[in-house]
Amino acid sequence: MASNRVLNPTKDRRWFFGFGNMFYKQNHQWWGTRSWLIQFLVWAAVINGMLLYFILSALNSPAYPAGSEAGSDGLKSAVADEGILIYFVVAGLFAAAGVAVKAQDALIAEKRSGTAAWVLSKPISRYTFVLAKLAADVIGILVTMVIAQGVIAYIIFKAFTNFSPSIPNCLAAMGLLALMMLFYLCLTYMLGAVSNSRALTIGLPMLLVFGAQFGSTVSILAKIMPWNFIMDTRLNPSLAAALIKGQPLTTVTPIICTAVMTVLFIMVTIWRFQREEF
């Protein structure tokens, strides 16, 4: 009988219970250590280092296809157009791969080490556990891989090619990059929730990242995946390049599909983690 029990089990239905403490802990791992600085420097070297190398090489190469007088407006404009495509391809593919690598252990390592079971023995919900980790990673990734690199790229373009797009156009293009990073981050989280295999968790995102180079051969994937955000395909030109130049988009289907899939990834992650046995 319930009256003879010393303790009666209860269910805490407050989904965000303990979010503040968990988010502070996860956020500290980004900004309370050198992690943010390492991420910033690595991606500045990879993304903007390659961009700067291309621009300087092209501007000083008499063999460049735009073939005009060094320093002329025509040459700088041609270099800027090519540089935009290179920037978004590198920033999209390499950074997306970096996101998958960084997030592969977000849930798997916590489950294998017993940390998740220990944390969840405290007054914190599983819903909060997942969302706090995800929110901290979203902020860290967007600041170090998208926003900061976009600012540096803007300075490089303005300094060497005189190309200075409007701030709204830049924000719109960076928004597509941000959505692409969120897509791969949430996909990796979902795989970490449904499986304990690191090979699957890192392998599938990597396959989708670099499969973008062959995506135009699979029409249905080319229409729904975020590949068109950053590169030209058989179906559509680069959407980010169009936005930063102030040109109209040829399609919004990949944007809508990517956003919907990202939300579904989060929902599946939470649903599966709620049923995890610790």
Secondary structure, 3 states (H helix, E strand, C coil): CHHHCCCCCCCCCCCCCCHHHHHHHHHHHHHCCCHHHHHHHHHHHHHHHHHHHHHHHHHCCCCCCCCCCCCCHHHHHHHHHHHHHHHHHHHHHHHHHHHHHHHCCCCHHHHHHCHHHHHHCCCCCHHHHHHHHHHHHHHHHHHHHHHHHHHHHHHHHHHHHCCCCCHHHHHHHHHHHHHHHHHHHHHHHHHHHHCCCHHHHHHHHHHHHHHHHHHHHCHHHHHHCCHHHHCCCCCCCCHHHHHHCCCCCCCCHHHHHHHHHHHHHHHHHHHHHHCCCC
